[in-house]
Amino acid sequence: MNILTFLKETVESIHFNAGDTVLRQGQQGEYMYVIQGGELGVQIDGAHVRSMGPGDIFGEMAMVDGLPHSADIVAKTDCVLAPIDERRFLFLVHENPVFALEIMRILTRRLRK
């Protein structure tokens, strides 16, 4: 299941240009993001860890544990993202347990890799 299906049309998209840093390692998390278009790279301590594309999410760990971001997220191409702030995240978890389960599945898949 794609996280975008839970957002419907209620979230305004934001745009980043290739080369923009969307999140910084150590920065306090205010949003999680769903990638609607483009490609982003995940970097930890300057080393490339993986790439992400449409349908992928990032920043969700900070929504769950309230700790600063564990990686830099850099736009590899021009990107369109759907931001989800903590209030919306908590609403989605409360009102739609399948959303919470999908976040857990994503985190579990990452751990297994």
NURO-60687 format. One record per residue (C-alpha): residue number from 1; z, x, y; residue in three letters. Coordinates in steps of 0.001 Angstrom, whole numbers. Each point is the difference from the previous one (the first is absolute). Layout:
<recs>
+------+---------+---------+---------+-------+
! zami !      up !    east !   north ! vexdo !
+------+---------+---------+---------+-------+
!  NUM !       Z !       X !       Y !   ALA !
...
+------+---------+---------+---------+-------+
</recs>
This chain:
<recs>
+------+---------+---------+---------+-------+
! zami !      up !    east !   north ! vexdo !
+------+---------+---------+---------+-------+
!    1 !       0 !       0 !       0 !   MET !
!    2 !    -809 !    1213 !    3495 !   ASN !
!    3 !    2788 !      -5 !    2601 !   ILE !
!    4 !   -2507 !   -1326 !    2564 !   LEU !
!    5 !      17 !   -3344 !   -1811 !   THR !
!    6 !    3603 !    -532 !    1150 !   PHE !
!    7 !    -847 !     583 !    3654 !   LEU !
!    8 !   -2696 !   -2633 !     371 !   LYS !
!    9 !   -1291 !     137 !    3573 !   GLU !
!   10 !    3390 !     380 !    1670 !   THR !
!   11 !      -8 !    3739 !     680 !   VAL !
!   12 !   -2065 !    1580 !    2749 !   GLU !
!   13 !   -1857 !    3104 !   -1079 !   SER !
!   14 !     346 !    3324 !    1757 !   ILE !
!   15 !   -2557 !    2812 !      87 !   HIS !
!   16 !     413 !    3753 !    -362 !   PHE !
!   17 !   -2647 !    2664 !     464 !   ASN !
!   18 !    -792 !    2733 !   -2498 !   ALA !
!   19 !    2533 !    2795 !     479 !   GLY !
!   20 !    2749 !   -2231 !    1401 !   ASP !
!   21 !    3462 !     360 !   -1503 !   THR !
!   22 !    1266 !   -3490 !    -801 !   VAL !
!   23 !    3457 !     996 !   -1295 !   LEU !
!   24 !    1928 !    3235 !     228 !   ARG !
!   25 !    2271 !    1422 !   -2652 !   GLN !
!   26 !    3600 !    -362 !    1190 !   GLY !
!   27 !    -844 !   -2794 !    2468 !   GLN !
!   28 !    2058 !   -3182 !    -260 !   GLN !
!   29 !   -2007 !   -2774 !   -1627 !   GLY !
!   30 !    -748 !   -3091 !    2062 !   GLU !
!   31 !   -2987 !   -1318 !   -1947 !   TYR !
!   32 !   -1660 !      40 !   -3349 !   MET !
!   33 !   -3784 !    -194 !      41 !   TYR !
!   34 !   -2685 !   -1549 !   -2156 !   VAL !
!   35 !   -3341 !    1811 !     174 !   ILE !
!   36 !   -2787 !   -2454 !     787 !   GLN !
!   37 !   -2704 !    2629 !     473 !   GLY !
!   38 !    -450 !    3755 !      61 !   GLY !
!   39 !    1585 !    2927 !   -1793 !   GLU !
!   40 !    3312 !    1715 !     701 !   LEU !
!   41 !    1648 !    3108 !   -1380 !   GLY !
!   42 !    3618 !     488 !   -1001 !   VAL !
!   43 !    1465 !    3407 !     882 !   GLN !
!   44 !    3442 !    1329 !    -841 !   ILE !
!   45 !    1048 !    3159 !    1831 !   ASP !
!   46 !   -3662 !     492 !     967 !   GLY !
!   47 !   -1350 !    -172 !   -3580 !   ALA !
!   48 !   -2455 !   -2743 !    -947 !   HIS !
!   49 !    1538 !   -2207 !   -2713 !   VAL !
!   50 !   -2476 !   -2850 !    -385 !   ARG !
!   51 !   -2494 !   -2244 !    1751 !   SER !
!   52 !     250 !   -3741 !     609 !   MET !
!   53 !   -2524 !   -2714 !     754 !   GLY !
!   54 !    -410 !   -3753 !     486 !   PRO !
!   55 !    2748 !   -2054 !   -1638 !   GLY !
!   56 !    2429 !    2930 !    -185 !   ASP !
!   57 !    3315 !     -90 !    1860 !   ILE !
!   58 !    2249 !    2585 !    1589 !   PHE !
!   59 !    3276 !      22 !    1898 !   GLY !
!   60 !    1552 !   -2468 !   -2446 !   GLU !
!   61 !    2683 !    2456 !   -1124 !   MET !
!   62 !    1481 !      11 !    3512 !   ALA !
!   63 !      51 !   -3814 !     -62 !   MET !
!   64 !    1932 !      81 !   -3287 !   VAL !
!   65 !    2511 !    2798 !     618 !   ASP !
!   66 !      86 !     345 !    3803 !   GLY !
!   67 !    -476 !    3786 !    -181 !   LEU !
!   68 !   -2570 !    2018 !    1986 !   PRO !
!   69 !   -3541 !     395 !   -1320 !   HIS !
!   70 !    -431 !    2521 !   -2800 !   SER !
!   71 !   -3590 !     992 !     886 !   ALA !
!   72 !   -2593 !     270 !    2744 !   ASP !
!   73 !   -2796 !   -2576 !    -208 !   ILE !
!   74 !   -3223 !    1168 !    1654 !   VAL !
!   75 !   -3203 !   -1994 !     450 !   ALA !
!   76 !   -2855 !    1779 !   -1786 !   LYS !
!   77 !   -2489 !   -2524 !    1371 !   THR !
!   78 !     225 !   -2727 !    2625 !   ASP !
!   79 !    2486 !   -2515 !   -1427 !   CYS !
!   80 !    1079 !   -3608 !     356 !   VAL !
!   81 !    3611 !    -724 !    -958 !   LEU !
!   82 !    2187 !   -3080 !    -223 !   ALA !
!   83 !    3524 !     865 !    1215 !   PRO !
!   84 !    3033 !   -1775 !   -1455 !   ILE !
!   85 !    3274 !     413 !    1884 !   ASP !
!   86 !    3419 !    -279 !   -1621 !   GLU !
!   87 !     467 !   -3637 !    1015 !   ARG !
!   88 !   -3290 !   -1067 !   -1614 !   ARG !
!   89 !     666 !    2213 !   -3037 !   PHE !
!   90 !    3393 !   -1656 !    -592 !   LEU !
!   91 !   -1536 !   -3450 !     489 !   PHE !
!   92 !   -2725 !     759 !   -2561 !   LEU !
!   93 !    2557 !    1316 !   -2517 !   VAL !
!   94 !    2221 !   -3036 !     501 !   HIS !
!   95 !   -2706 !   -2661 !     -14 !   GLU !
!   96 !   -2280 !    1483 !   -2633 !   ASN !
!   97 !    1653 !    1873 !   -2884 !   PRO !
!   98 !   -3455 !     942 !   -1306 !   VAL !
!   99 !    -461 !    2078 !    3171 !   PHE !
!  100 !    3237 !    1869 !    -794 !   ALA !
!  101 !   -1125 !     488 !   -3599 !   LEU !
!  102 !   -3344 !    1399 !    1159 !   GLU !
!  103 !    1780 !    2518 !    2267 !   ILE !
!  104 !    2147 !    1044 !   -2983 !   MET !
!  105 !   -3106 !     374 !   -2172 !   ARG !
!  106 !   -1668 !    2218 !    2581 !   ILE !
!  107 !    3100 !    2205 !     298 !   LEU !
!  108 !     309 !     204 !   -3793 !   THR !
!  109 !   -3658 !    1015 !    -419 !   ARG !
!  110 !     486 !    2783 !    2540 !   ARG !
!  111 !    3108 !    1255 !   -1796 !   LEU !
!  112 !   -1798 !      49 !   -3347 !   ARG !
!  113 !   -2804 !    2139 !    1458 !   LYS !
+------+---------+---------+---------+-------+
</recs>
